[in-house]
Each structure stands twice: as structure tokens, then as C-alpha cells.
Amino acid sequence: MKIFLMRTIFFSSLWILLISTDSTYVALSILLFSLSLSLFFLISLRRATTTIYVFLTLIGLGHALVLGNGSLLPILYVQSLTIDATYHLSPSLLKVLLAVNGSLSILTAFITGERIIESILIVSLFMIVLVTYHQIVFERNERKMMYEDLLEEYRKAKRLNVTANNNARIEERAKIARDIHDSVGHQLTALIMKLEVLSIQNPHINYNELKKMAKNSLEETRTAVTALQTEEHEGISSVVQLIRKLEAESHLHVQFTIKQGALSFPLTNQKSVVLYRIIQEALTNAMRHSQAREAKVTLATSATSDLSFEIRNAVFQPVSFSYGFGLTNMKKRIEEVEGTLTIQQTNESFIVFGTIP
């Protein structure tokens, strides 16, 4: 918006100079200025942009031919349009406009018979500047494309690294589970069988307490083996994995804080999924709609022993927000587990706050 305002002020200032210093009929010049300003506003629609620039050029040079008194301002006006076009036209279209504007400017100078040499020098200078500028822009875009390619390769490497670490962790857990099952589990089973034999051989000795302890130990071992063989998809650990994944795939840095009591908060599978999806949606919105590359996620227990969560990211240009599909879906999810969700925006932050009972 600021850039558009500056362009409009500059464009209007050139026309005011034309009207005040290079016009023999002010009323008609003002009318042409109004028409030009209307066309200039249409450039922002990104439709028939090249045609609009050509019309603006023809209006300016027509003003010089019919109402001008031989100054160089129309030539400067036309070349300023070419500079403005560098922000809206592709390189190929800009070259066409540059050739058209340059040719028309020199042709106008020959027709009026005034300041021909100065006009040729100005047009030539602007052509050299714009060609040089385009070379710089081309090289910058080339570097930007190389940077984006490298960034994509970096993200792929990060994803592969996270996947490799995850696979290594799962493999290690499976190995530990097998070792426990093969060693401790078998030994406890053998111990129970030996206690059964001893109880038969020595019926006067009560082995029931020892057998009960051995069976409980075997049951706990089997539970531990099952837990080790299951991936960590529930509870706070799933949130940690989510944040690791988002940091690996983007430049979003998450400051993750777990306050006292939150780590041991008992979460059912349904509540765990709700927490996971809300944080995922909030961080995705932060990456999509905010220019910030940092976010804060805080988990804590409230005074009523509920789990509270807050996702906060910076806002540089506050705009009004509405409850679209993502935010509406978040509220529906939290209501399914009888929780609360508050979404608010300040001049500096966008905040998603809620509780899970």
C-alpha cells in the first residue's frame, strides 16, 4: 500500500509539473491528467497492463504535441512510466514497452523539432539504466532460484534426518523389547514353572506368594514390551514430534515450554488427538499468514487442574481475521472434549488459548 501511494504521488507530481510548466490549455491538460490517473489505478488490476502503459505514453506525448511548449518534461514522464513498468511487466514485455516508448519519444521530439539531441540523450540514458537494472534483477532472480533449490534440498535432508532418527529410535525400542522378551520374560516364565514344580514336590511349603510375585513381574514385563513396540503417538510426546517435524520442514522456530504438571497430565487418546490437531493448525496458520518465523507454544496446568495451552506468534501488519474452516474446525474439536478455546489478535501477537479438562 505504501509503495502504491508513493507511485501515485510521483505520477501525479509529474502531471502537475506538466500542467503548470508545459501546458497552453490548462483545462484540457487537467482532463488528460484525470484520464491518465484513472488508467494508472487500473494497473493494479494486473489486466492488459502493457496496453495501459502504452495508452499512458500516448496521452503524455499527445499532450506534448498538442498542448506542450517544447520542454523535456513529457520525455521524462514517458521514461518514468517505463521505470514504473519494471514492477509489473515480465522482462519480454518490458523490452517491448521500452522500445515503443523510446521510439515514440524520439519521434515526438522530431515532430516538434525541439530539443532533439537532448531527447535522444535522455532516452538513451534511460535505456542503458533499465537494461543494466534488468541484468541485476535477472542475476538476483537467478540467485533466488538457486537459494530456493538449496533450501528445498536442505528441507529434504532435514526430513530424511528426522525420519532416520525416528526409524533408529523405533528400531532401538524394538531391539530392547525383543531383548526383554527373550531374556527377562523367558526367565520369569521358567521361574514360575520351577515354583510350580517345587510346590508339587514340597506340598507343605507355601509358594503362592512367590508365584504371585513372579506372575506380576511377568505381566509387567509384557506390558513394558508392548509399550516399547508401540510408537509414541499419544500424549505430550506427539506434540514434541509435531514441533520437530514443522521445524524440519520450514524456517519456523518454536519455543516450546512445558510448565510444572503438564508433562504428567493424563490425556486420553481423543484429547491427545485434539491437542495435536489444534497446535498443528495454529502453527500452520502462523507459517501461512504471518511474516514471523517464530512461535511460542506453552503447556501448563490451570488452577482447576485442567491442561491449558497457548500458541502465540508475532504479527507485523495486523489485519482483521474471520473464522474460516481451520479456526472453526479447531473450536469444534475442543468442544467435543468439553474444553474451551479463545482466539484473539493484538497489535503485536496472534494468540490461540484453550483448556482441556
Residue pairs with C-beta under 8 A, 6 or more apart in sequence:
4 44
7 84
8 37
8 40
8 41
10 80
11 36
11 37
11 40
11 80
11 84
12 33
12 37
14 73
14 76
14 77
14 80
15 33
15 36
15 37
15 77
16 33
17 73
18 29
18 33
18 60
18 63
18 68
18 73
18 74
18 77
19 26
19 29
19 30
19 33
21 71
21 73
22 63
22 64
22 67
22 68
22 69
22 70
22 71
22 73
22 74
23 29
23 63
23 67
23 68
23 69
24 67
24 68
24 69
25 67
28 67
29 63
29 67
32 59
32 62
32 63
32 67
35 59
36 56
36 59
36 60
39 52
39 55
39 56
39 59
40 52
40 56
42 52
43 49
43 52
43 53
43 88
46 88
49 85
49 88
49 89
49 93
50 85
50 89
50 93
50 96
50 97
53 81
53 82
53 84
53 85
53 89
53 97
53 101
54 97
54 100
56 81
57 78
57 81
57 100
57 101
57 104
58 104
60 74
60 77
60 78
60 81
61 74
61 78
61 104
61 105
61 108
63 74
64 74
64 75
64 108
64 112
65 108
65 111
65 112
68 74
68 112
70 112
70 114
70 115
71 115
72 115
72 118
72 119
72 122
74 105
74 108
75 105
75 108
75 109
75 119
75 122
75 123
76 122
78 101
78 104
78 105
79 101
79 105
79 122
79 123
79 126
81 101
82 94
82 97
82 98
82 101
82 126
82 130
83 126
83 130
85 94
85 97
86 94
86 130
86 133
86 134
86 137
89 97
91 134
91 137
91 138
94 130
94 134
98 127
98 130
102 123
102 126
102 127
105 119
105 122
105 123
106 116
106 119
106 120
106 123
108 119
109 115
109 116
109 119
109 120
110 116
155 248
155 249
155 250
158 248
158 249
159 248
159 249
161 248
162 244
162 245
162 248
166 241
170 231
173 228
173 229
174 228
174 229
176 228
177 224
177 225
177 228
177 229
180 221
180 224
180 225
180 228
181 221
181 222
181 225
184 221
185 218
185 221
185 222
185 225
188 214
188 217
188 218
188 221
189 218
191 214
192 211
192 214
192 215
192 218
195 207
195 210
195 211
195 214
196 211
198 205
198 207
199 205
199 207
199 208
199 211
232 238
232 241
233 272
234 267
234 269
234 272
235 267
235 272
236 258
236 262
236 263
236 265
236 267
236 299
238 272
238 276
239 256
239 275
239 276
239 279
239 297
239 299
240 256
242 276
242 279
242 280
242 283
243 254
243 256
243 279
243 283
243 297
246 252
246 254
246 280
246 283
246 284
246 287
247 253
247 254
250 287
251 293
252 283
252 286
252 287
252 293
252 294
252 295
253 293
253 294
253 295
254 283
254 294
254 295
254 296
254 297
255 294
255 295
255 296
255 297
256 297
257 296
257 297
257 298
257 299
258 299
258 300
259 298
259 299
259 300
259 301
260 300
260 301
261 300
261 301
262 299
262 300
262 301
262 307
265 299
265 301
265 307
267 275
267 307
267 356
270 336
270 337
271 307
271 337
271 356
274 333
274 334
274 336
274 337
274 339
274 356
275 307
275 309
275 356
277 330
277 333
278 309
278 311
278 330
278 333
278 334
278 341
278 352
278 354
279 297
279 309
279 311
281 326
281 327
281 329
281 330
282 295
282 311
282 330
282 352
283 295
283 297
283 311
284 326
285 326
285 327
285 350
286 292
286 295
286 311
286 313
286 350
290 313
290 314
290 315
290 316
290 350
291 316
291 317
292 313
292 314
292 315
292 316
294 313
294 314
295 311
295 312
295 313
296 310
296 311
296 312
296 313
297 309
297 310
297 311
298 309
298 310
298 312
299 307
299 308
299 309
300 307
300 308
300 309
301 307
301 308
302 308
302 355
306 339
306 355
306 356
306 357
307 355
307 356
308 353
308 354
308 355
308 356
309 353
309 354
309 355
309 356
310 351
310 352
310 353
311 351
311 352
311 353
312 349
312 350
312 351
312 352
313 349
313 350
314 348
314 349
314 350
315 345
315 346
315 347
315 348
315 349
315 350
318 345
318 346
318 347
321 327
321 343
321 345
321 350
323 331
323 343
327 343
330 341
330 343
330 352
331 341
334 340
334 341
334 354
334 356
335 341
337 356
337 357
338 357
339 354
339 355
339 356
339 357
340 354
340 355
341 352
341 353
341 354
342 351
342 352
342 353
342 354
343 351
343 352
343 353
344 350
344 351
344 353
345 351
